[in-house]
């Protein structure tokens, strides 16, 4: 369904252009109340014995969603100071990975994983759109690695990925300026996730990664439909 609508977008003239932006967002799922033994079995890829003996219980247990830490900017304190560290909040669910084109901000590639999966590793798993008319790729520091840089160079992509701060050293001024310029473009992908969570109410209410993938995939189609209608209205006015 996603590919068919993407083909319709291309036929309407909305080709992937001007490079692409990669990012991921956490998607919440109902929390699981599991014992330490059950958690250990799940991490090893095993189904807990107690669940196997009770099919009705197994059908309500999500064996694919995972816990992770969601880092958020700390709020300003009553005395006006801002804490130097971010807040780490436990989060349970899945993660939606997307690649949007810079020109029209339409989702072109996507992938669903558990919440604990690495963002950067997905770059080499088909998240890059090779049909984009430009080779530039923007992403945050989570996607900066030697493996990803070598992969992009090998396949003709130009990395615009944020550079990381040197360990125990201040960030060089020229890298600060470079990252700031990249952020202006990279931040456009945040509007995609904001739209999905505020307008679509993206949340996983099903069990298992197969249904979670379907839910996130449908949300991506709906976003592209809404974006397409907006672009058509803008073109009509112009």
Secondary structure, DSSP 8 states (H G I E B T S, - for coil): -HHHHHHHHHHTT----S-EEEEEEEEEB------HHHHHHHHTT---HHHHT-HHHHTT--SS-EEEEEEE---B-TTS-B-SS-EEEEEEEEEEEEEEETTT--EEEEEEEETTS-SGGGGGTTTS-TT-SS-EEEE-GGG--HHHHHHHHHTT-EEEE-----TTS---HHHHHHHHHHHHHHTHHHHHHHHIIIII---B-SSSHHHHHHHHHHHHHHHHHHHHHHHHHHHHH-
